[in-house]
Amino acid sequence: MNIQPTATRDSHPTTRGIDVQLKDIEKKLPLRVLSTQDWQHWITRGYVVVRQVVPSANIERLVNLLWQFDEKDPNVPSTWYAPQRREHKMKELNNTGMLEIYNHQYLWDNRQQQRVYDVFVDIWDREDLWVTIDRANLNPPKKVKGNPNGFIHWDVDTSIRPLPIGVQAVLSLKKQDGDVGGFQCVPELFYNFDEWEKTQPVDRDPMHPDMTGFSAVNIEMEPGDLLVFNSLLAHGVRPNHSENRVRMAQYISMHPAEWDNEAERLERIRLWRELDHPQRDAFPGDPREWEKKNARTADLSPLGEKLLGLKPW
């Protein structure tokens, strides 16, 4: 099977070559991390939170690294609001706290955790996976309160048929609750999508749902928790309205490996080896080239080598 991820909104790949929606998978492999209840929650509500997928020591050292990388002092809030270093071509990503760090050892240490990998084996019902090379986020409290509820959207075009297939995930590095905001979603719209769509005008916005009759759910997470969500789940970010707490996260996801896509495989290896950023609009990169100057190519475990594409499954 020739499996081709295609970038949707540039930063979130979906998968072509697979014709079964993730919620409709009939499991063949035994569950490794998810419980039966977790699986039912995933296929009906479009997301699942897996608690404590990485050691707390990993979280602590990554948090410290991100403060250092972003040249901010966790004890001096006035340093938290330095202007972003490079404009995003995807305008909606401007001033959202994205940190252009992609290949540091601490990021790879979390990607190649066996428990993290096993979550995605459960989700995809297959073992031959590649991990996304993605970044992190540091989001301080909002100075200007603005919209207290944040936004809701899809990262895929929901007018496309067949509907796109994809998975996204966020590893929480700080406690996330109602005050600090963070991931919010509309589970009711996920499991009622087909019926809801029949009530919508033909020219509806395929990226932003009409929220009439729906309300968003803000997901609470502890440091080390992994939230995995279906790309067809309408979601967004609730602003950080706390007094003095930051929200921090690492983006980690996995998709079926594309060993036959030699160009993509070699580019992934280059990004890892050269500590570079993906060459797409959503990832502007760090103008300081901090990683190249302050880090070295990450050591990979045997699992990590397969997740990158350095070795075949």
KEKOL-676685 format. One line per field, with one value per residue (C-alpha): residue number from 1; x, y, z. Coordinates in nm, 4 decimals. Example, Ala and Ser with C-alpha at 12.3 -4.5 7.8 and 13.67 -1.06 7.14 Angstrom:
BEGIN
n <- 1_2
x <- 1.2300_1.3670
y <- -0.4500_-0.1060
z <- 0.7800_0.7140
//
This chain:
BEGIN
n <- 1_2_3_4_5_6_7_8_9_10_11_12_13_14_15_16_17_18_19_20_21_22_23_24_25_26_27_28_29_30_31_32_33_34_35_36_37_38_39_40_41_42_43_44_45_46_47_48_49_50_51_52_53_54_55_56_57_58_59_60_61_62_63_64_65_66_67_68_69_70_71_72_73_74_75_76_77_78_79_80_81_82_83_84_85_86_87_88_89_90_91_92_93_94_95_96_97_98_99_100_101_102_103_104_105_106_107_108_109_110_111_112_113_114_115_116_117_118_119_120_121_122_123_124_125_126_127_128_129_130_131_132_133_134_135_136_137_138_139_140_141_142_143_144_145_146_147_148_149_150_151_152_153_154_155_156_157_158_159_160_161_162_163_164_165_166_167_168_169_170_171_172_173_174_175_176_177_178_179_180_181_182_183_184_185_186_187_188_189_190_191_192_193_194_195_196_197_198_199_200_201_202_203_204_205_206_207_208_209_210_211_212_213_214_215_216_217_218_219_220_221_222_223_224_225_226_227_228_229_230_231_232_233_234_235_236_237_238_239_240_241_242_243_244_245_246_247_248_249_250_251_252_253_254_255_256_257_258_259_260_261_262_263_264_265_266_267_268_269_270_271_272_273_274_275_276_277_278_279_280_281_282_283_284_285_286_287_288_289_290_291_292_293_294_295_296_297_298_299_300_301_302_303_304_305_306_307_308_309_310_311_312_313
x <- 0.0000_0.1425_0.0631_0.1066_0.0543_-0.0609_-0.0212_-0.3470_-0.3193_0.0481_0.1345_-0.0893_-0.0451_-0.3353_-0.2976_-0.3887_-0.3871_-0.5932_-0.9649_-1.0986_-1.1716_-0.9927_-1.3199_-1.4256_-1.1140_-1.1898_-0.9095_-0.6785_-0.3917_-0.4460_-0.4572_-0.1201_-0.1888_-0.5503_-0.8169_-1.1373_-1.3079_-1.0349_-1.0876_-1.4621_-1.4042_-1.1599_-1.3913_-1.7041_-1.5706_-1.2704_-1.0013_-0.8400_-0.6095_-0.3411_-0.1946_0.1778_0.3199_0.6738_0.8831_0.8543_1.2309_1.1852_0.9190_1.1235_1.4358_1.2399_1.0610_1.3961_1.5332_1.2393_1.2837_1.6504_1.5746_1.3221_1.5540_1.2893_1.3100_1.0378_1.0667_1.0407_0.7016_0.8120_1.0402_0.7516_0.6240_0.9228_0.8095_0.8234_1.1431_0.9957_0.6588_0.4464_0.3174_0.0163_-0.1114_-0.3217_-0.0009_0.1422_0.1805_0.0542_0.3694_0.5154_0.8789_1.0867_1.2775_1.2478_1.5336_1.6897_1.7709_1.5035_1.2328_1.3518_1.3691_0.9943_0.9177_1.0958_0.9375_0.7928_0.4686_0.4175_0.4735_0.2376_-0.0424_-0.0204_-0.0003_-0.3337_-0.4758_-0.3620_-0.3834_-0.0441_0.3210_0.4978_0.4808_0.6837_0.6846_0.6169_0.9046_0.7237_0.7918_0.6894_0.4841_0.5161_0.2046_0.1940_-0.1217_-0.3067_-0.2343_-0.5355_-0.8300_-1.0131_-1.2314_-1.2462_-1.3624_-1.0933_-1.1628_-1.2898_-1.1886_-1.0856_-0.7316_-0.8691_-1.1194_-1.4375_-1.5984_-1.3521_-1.4783_-1.3637_-1.2994_-0.9303_-0.7749_-0.5275_-0.4169_-0.2737_-0.1428_-0.0161_0.2117_0.1374_0.4441_0.2530_-0.0794_-0.3637_-0.6998_-0.9779_-0.7617_-0.4587_-0.6765_-0.5385_-0.6965_-1.0730_-1.2970_-1.6547_-1.7024_-2.0769_-2.0094_-1.7611_-2.0035_-2.2993_-2.1102_-2.2997_-2.6408_-2.5250_-2.3828_-2.7233_-2.8647_-2.5959_-2.6020_-2.4175_-2.1694_-2.0887_-1.7372_-1.5539_-1.2853_-1.5000_-1.8220_-2.1395_-2.1376_-2.5123_-2.6347_-2.2828_-2.0401_-1.6681_-1.5125_-1.1817_-0.9617_-0.7670_-0.4220_-0.1294_0.2379_0.3246_-0.0275_-0.0714_-0.3886_-0.4491_-0.7249_-0.8784_-0.8210_-1.1976_-1.2573_-1.3453_-1.1052_-0.9151_-0.7298_-0.8872_-0.6769_-0.4576_-0.6412_-0.4437_-0.2603_0.0937_0.1061_0.2334_0.1046_0.3738_0.3478_0.5319_0.3555_0.4025_0.2118_0.2673_0.1373_0.1945_0.5522_0.6256_0.9416_0.8829_0.8727_1.2490_1.2473_1.0414_1.2461_1.5774_1.4427_1.3353_1.6834_1.8392_1.6225_1.7336_2.0989_2.1297_1.8926_1.6822_1.3133_1.0558_1.0549_0.6869_0.5026_0.3764_0.7332_0.9308_1.2332_1.4527_1.6500_1.9129_1.9672_1.9887_1.9697_2.2507_2.4705_2.3813_2.2872_2.4074_2.2351_2.0112_2.0973_1.8261_1.7241_1.6472_1.2816_1.3742_1.5666_1.2520_1.0275_1.2530_1.2900_1.6591_1.5835_1.2854_1.0156
y <- 0.0000_0.3391_0.5676_0.9400_1.2005_1.5295_1.8556_2.0216_2.3820_2.2946_2.1949_1.8935_1.5983_1.3786_1.0387_0.9290_0.5666_0.4573_0.4270_0.3492_0.6371_0.6001_0.5827_0.2886_0.0725_-0.2845_-0.3672_-0.6553_-0.5793_-0.5987_-0.2672_-0.1776_0.1422_0.2428_0.0693_-0.0542_0.2536_0.4770_0.3207_0.3789_0.7394_0.7849_0.6515_0.8308_1.1620_1.2065_1.2412_1.0589_1.1701_0.9222_0.9986_1.0131_0.8821_1.0067_1.0240_1.3406_1.3954_1.4268_1.6904_1.8942_1.9086_1.9969_2.2787_2.4193_2.3871_2.5752_2.8685_2.8779_2.8428_3.1256_3.3511_3.4041_3.3820_3.1701_3.3910_3.7259_3.7624_4.0809_3.8638_3.6463_3.8953_3.9464_3.9788_3.6677_3.6412_3.5676_3.6278_3.3246_3.2964_3.1268_3.4420_3.2599_3.1214_3.4655_3.5362_3.1932_3.0980_2.8604_2.7739_2.6960_2.4053_2.0678_1.8234_1.8669_1.5488_1.6220_1.6387_1.3123_1.1465_1.1981_1.0952_0.7638_0.6698_0.3201_0.4215_0.7150_0.4877_0.2246_0.4828_0.5443_0.1728_0.1483_0.4427_0.3247_-0.0501_-0.0981_-0.0895_0.0644_0.4313_0.7481_1.0303_1.3880_1.6346_1.9147_2.1844_2.3122_2.5948_2.8440_3.0502_3.3195_3.4817_3.7135_4.0798_4.1898_3.9750_3.9834_3.6817_3.4785_3.1671_3.1447_2.9871_2.6630_2.5278_2.2215_2.1765_1.9871_2.0775_1.8975_1.9437_1.6985_1.3498_1.1101_1.2965_1.3379_1.0907_1.2183_1.2293_1.5149_1.5121_1.7391_1.6445_1.8719_2.0124_2.2262_2.1825_2.2816_2.3823_2.6354_2.9297_2.8541_2.7523_2.5256_2.2589_2.2758_2.0781_1.9942_1.6167_1.6349_1.7725_1.4919_1.2077_1.3916_1.5297_1.3445_1.4484_1.8019_1.8493_1.7727_2.0766_2.3147_2.5301_2.4024_2.6888_2.6381_2.7223_2.3849_2.5034_2.6773_2.5184_2.7061_2.6593_2.7178_2.4629_2.3456_2.4355_2.3680_2.1466_2.2606_1.9557_1.9498_1.7906_1.7345_1.7543_1.4343_1.3712_1.3118_1.4271_1.2548_1.3847_1.3002_1.5677_1.5690_1.6905_2.0607_2.2127_2.5229_2.6996_2.8624_3.1685_3.1715_3.3986_3.3000_3.5620_3.4264_3.0772_2.9728_2.6906_2.4710_2.1754_1.9583_1.8510_1.4802_1.2643_0.9564_0.8300_0.5219_0.5054_0.5885_0.3870_0.3950_0.7768_0.8180_1.1959_1.2380_0.9806_1.1462_1.4901_1.3658_1.2263_1.5545_1.7542_1.5311_1.5255_1.8999_2.0167_2.1966_2.2853_2.1433_2.3490_2.4456_2.7701_2.6744_2.6264_2.9510_2.8301_3.0114_3.3042_3.2609_2.8923_2.8249_2.4460_2.4279_2.6395_2.4890_2.1262_1.8199_1.5573_1.3587_1.0023_0.7633_0.4361_0.1385_0.2470_0.6071_0.5009_0.3370_0.6258_0.8637_0.6426_0.5724_0.2016_0.0081_-0.1601
z <- 0.0000_-0.0953_0.1958_0.1379_0.4102_0.2705_0.4582_0.5560_0.6702_0.6167_0.9710_1.0260_0.7898_0.6950_0.5336_0.1839_0.0786_0.3805_0.3187_0.6669_0.9019_1.2343_1.4256_1.2077_1.2498_1.3522_1.5912_1.5029_1.7404_2.1176_2.2998_2.4542_2.6471_2.5904_2.7932_2.6320_2.7765_2.6309_2.2891_2.3018_2.4062_2.1167_1.8461_1.9715_2.1035_1.8768_2.1406_2.4306_2.7112_2.8145_3.1538_3.2285_2.9019_2.9709_3.2911_3.4985_3.4659_3.0876_3.1381_3.3850_3.1707_2.8566_3.0409_3.1515_2.7988_2.6457_2.8833_2.7867_2.4162_2.4244_2.6301_2.8966_3.2742_3.4415_3.7512_3.5707_3.3956_3.2195_3.0019_2.8835_2.6268_2.3987_2.0337_1.8166_1.6159_1.2747_1.1095_1.0282_0.6720_0.8282_0.9967_1.2553_1.4093_1.4852_1.8575_1.9589_2.1489_1.8915_1.9650_1.6576_1.8115_1.6381_1.6832_2.0259_2.2146_2.4754_2.2075_2.0570_2.3983_2.4327_2.0743_2.1141_2.4459_2.4124_2.5840_2.3453_2.0451_2.1867_2.2130_1.8379_1.7643_1.9443_1.7474_1.4014_1.4729_1.3089_1.4140_1.1104_1.2082_1.1600_1.4134_1.3073_1.3394_1.5167_1.7712_2.1153_2.2627_2.5482_2.6074_2.8797_3.0186_2.7827_2.8505_2.6478_2.7491_2.4132_2.3391_2.6632_2.4790_2.2127_1.8751_1.7236_1.3834_1.1891_1.0596_0.7597_0.4897_0.5987_0.2563_0.0949_0.0122_0.1231_0.4447_0.5357_0.7801_1.0355_1.3985_1.6039_1.9595_2.2352_2.5243_2.8203_2.9969_3.2497_3.4233_3.1916_3.3402_3.3004_3.4059_3.1925_2.8989_2.6310_2.4170_2.3765_2.1445_2.0453_2.0919_2.0235_1.6762_1.6097_1.6717_1.5194_1.2192_0.9447_1.0736_1.1529_0.8035_0.6509_0.8305_0.7035_0.3889_0.0837_0.1068_0.4763_0.5954_0.5840_0.8283_1.0936_1.2232_1.3053_1.6841_1.7250_1.9784_2.0670_2.3415_2.3634_2.6283_2.7818_2.8503_3.1764_3.1680_3.4017_3.2989_3.1131_2.9821_2.6095_2.4333_2.0980_1.8733_1.5390_1.2740_1.2158_1.5712_1.5756_1.8243_1.9215_2.1984_2.4995_2.5937_2.9018_3.1457_3.4542_3.6571_3.6390_3.4882_3.1479_2.9322_2.7743_2.5378_2.2888_1.9704_1.8976_1.6523_1.4378_1.1049_0.8872_0.7612_0.3965_0.3364_-0.0413_-0.0439_-0.0683_-0.1012_0.2151_0.4052_0.3156_0.4036_0.7479_0.8049_0.6943_0.9351_1.2229_1.1271_1.0544_1.3309_1.0717_1.0546_0.8069_0.4906_0.4928_0.5494_0.8948_1.0199_0.9730_1.1669_1.4168_1.2687_1.5427_1.4484_1.8217_1.7873_1.5345_1.7603_2.0977_2.0378_1.8490_1.6400_1.8743_1.9670_1.8562_2.0125_1.7851_1.8065_1.7283_1.4171_1.2813_1.3829_1.1899_0.8818_0.9270_0.9436_0.8027_1.0031
//
